[in-house]
Amino acid sequence: KLWNAFNVFGRFLETGPDGRPSADVLRQRADVDLAVHERWIQTRLAETVEAVDAALARYRISEAAQLAYDFAWGDVCDWYLELAKPPHGEAMDAE
């Protein structure tokens, strides 16, 4: 599931020399008006990061891993990717 998700959307990632998204790309993206599903996934990511940090602070490694897994599998793969897909027959916008 994660492999397929990356195959669909990973090709749109612009990376720097270290393989991570470049800061310029992230800054440009922050200035764009986001669709509802994009704001939703950013909110879910922020909530997940906060929950994982709290679990790690309590040395609950298994709980932190489960939270990260649930976000990647449930929120990103099950919901976000479906919401981000263009309507059937239309090309995907690189932006």
C-alpha positions as CSV (number, residue, x, y, z in Angstrom):
1,K,0.0,0.0,0.0
2,L,2.8,2.4,0.9
3,W,4.7,1.4,-2.2
4,N,1.7,2.2,-4.4
5,A,1.1,5.5,-2.7
6,F,4.7,6.5,-3.3
7,N,4.6,5.4,-6.9
8,V,1.5,7.6,-7.5
9,F,2.7,10.7,-5.7
10,G,6.4,10.3,-5.0
11,R,7.3,11.3,-8.6
12,F,6.0,14.8,-7.8
13,L,8.5,15.3,-4.9
14,E,11.3,17.7,-5.7
15,T,14.3,16.8,-3.5
16,G,17.5,18.4,-2.6
17,P,20.9,16.8,-2.6
18,D,20.2,14.9,0.6
19,G,17.1,13.3,-0.9
20,R,14.7,15.2,1.3
21,P,12.2,17.8,0.0
22,S,14.1,21.0,-0.5
23,A,13.3,24.0,1.7
24,D,12.4,26.1,-1.3
25,V,9.7,23.6,-2.4
26,L,8.3,23.5,1.1
27,R,8.2,27.3,1.4
28,Q,6.5,27.7,-2.0
29,R,3.9,25.1,-1.1
30,A,3.1,26.9,2.1
31,D,2.1,30.0,0.2
32,V,-0.4,28.1,-1.9
33,D,-4.1,28.1,-1.0
34,L,-4.7,24.5,0.1
35,A,-7.7,22.4,-0.7
36,V,-9.8,21.0,2.2
37,H,-8.3,17.6,2.0
38,E,-4.8,19.1,2.1
39,R,-5.6,21.2,5.2
40,W,-7.1,18.1,6.8
41,I,-4.0,15.9,6.2
42,Q,-1.7,18.7,7.5
43,T,-3.9,18.9,10.6
44,R,-3.8,15.1,11.1
45,L,0.0,15.1,10.6
46,A,0.4,17.8,13.3
47,E,-1.9,15.8,15.7
48,T,0.1,12.7,15.0
49,V,3.5,14.3,15.5
50,E,2.2,15.7,18.8
51,A,0.9,12.3,19.9
52,V,4.0,10.5,18.9
53,D,6.2,13.0,20.7
54,A,4.1,12.6,23.9
55,A,4.3,8.8,23.6
56,L,8.1,8.9,23.1
57,A,8.4,11.2,26.1
58,R,6.8,8.5,28.2
59,Y,9.0,5.8,26.6
60,R,6.0,4.2,25.0
61,I,7.8,3.1,21.8
62,S,5.1,0.7,20.7
63,E,2.4,3.3,21.1
64,A,4.4,5.8,19.1
65,A,5.0,3.3,16.3
66,Q,1.3,2.4,16.2
67,L,0.4,6.1,16.0
68,A,2.8,6.6,13.1
69,Y,1.6,3.5,11.4
70,D,-2.1,4.4,11.8
71,F,-1.4,7.9,10.2
72,A,0.5,6.5,7.2
73,W,-1.8,3.6,6.6
74,G,-5.2,5.0,7.6
75,D,-5.1,8.7,7.0
76,V,-2.6,9.0,4.1
77,C,-3.2,5.7,2.2
78,D,-6.9,5.1,2.9
79,W,-8.2,8.7,2.8
80,Y,-5.8,11.4,1.6
81,L,-4.7,9.6,-1.6
82,E,-8.2,8.9,-2.5
83,L,-9.3,12.5,-1.9
84,A,-6.3,13.8,-3.8
85,K,-6.8,11.7,-7.0
86,P,-8.2,13.6,-9.9
87,P,-11.7,12.5,-11.2
88,H,-11.7,9.4,-13.4
89,G,-10.2,10.1,-16.8
90,E,-8.5,13.4,-15.9
91,A,-4.8,13.8,-15.7
92,M,-3.1,14.5,-12.4
93,D,-2.0,18.1,-11.9
94,A,1.7,18.1,-10.9
95,E,1.1,21.0,-8.4
